[in-house]
Amino acid sequence: MFRWFIFGYLILEILFVVAFVSSQGILALFGEIFLSGILGFWLIFSGGGITTKEFSRITPNILKTSFGVVLGGFLVLLPGILSDIAGCLLLAVAILVRIFDKNKKQKTEKREKTKFEDDIIDVEIVSEERR
């Protein structure tokens, strides 16, 4: 099963490369491979430390961490047009998830601050002496 997936991927990658070369030229392909390699290395090393705990459970919430950026950088690092497209899509999703998560946290913090401002009660404790 895995062999067929790899075989299908290689066929698609060859088709994308042939289409790119026929429309842009061979120098554009070499330039794209070189620039995507530099961008991929930069994304991998700027993504921060990734623990093995993040590799054990892959969920959609993992995109909030630096794992989405590092995985997208790895896909961009791989030579080929299809892997670059997949890496750029993953990077876009990871960045959008971070932006929306940050906005959501800011809105809930504002709501919590305004919610509890009116609930302040001033109480004075008076102690009585026992007889």
C-alpha positions, 0 to 999 in steps of 0.5 A, a space after each residue: 500500500 505504501 509503495 503505491 502511495 510513493 509511486 503515485 506521488 513520484 508520478 504526480 511530482 514528475 508531471 508537476 515538474 514537467 509542467 513547470 519547466 515547460 512554462 517557466 524554464 529549467 533555470 526557474 526550476 533550479 532557482 525555485 529548488 534553491 530558494 525553497 531549500 533556503 526557506 525550508 532550512 530557515 523555517 525548520 531552525 526558526 521553528 523552535 524545539 520540538 519534543 518527541 511528545 509532539 510526534 507521538 500525538 498528531 492532532 489538529 491542535 498541534 498546528 498551534 505549536 511550532 510543529 506545523 511550521 517545522 513540518 511545513 518547512 520540511 516539506 518546502 525543503 524537499 525538492 519538487 513542486 508538489 512538496 513545495 505546494 503542500 508545505 506552503 499550504 501547511 504553513 498557511 494553515 499553521 499561521 492562520 490557526 495561530 492568528 485566530 487562536 491569539 485573537 480568541 484568547 485576547 477576546 476572552 481575556 477582555 471579556 473576563 476582565 470586564 465581567 468581573 470589574 463590577 463584582 467587587 464587594 467591600 466587606 469590613 470584618 469586625 471581631 467581637 470579644 467573647 465574654 
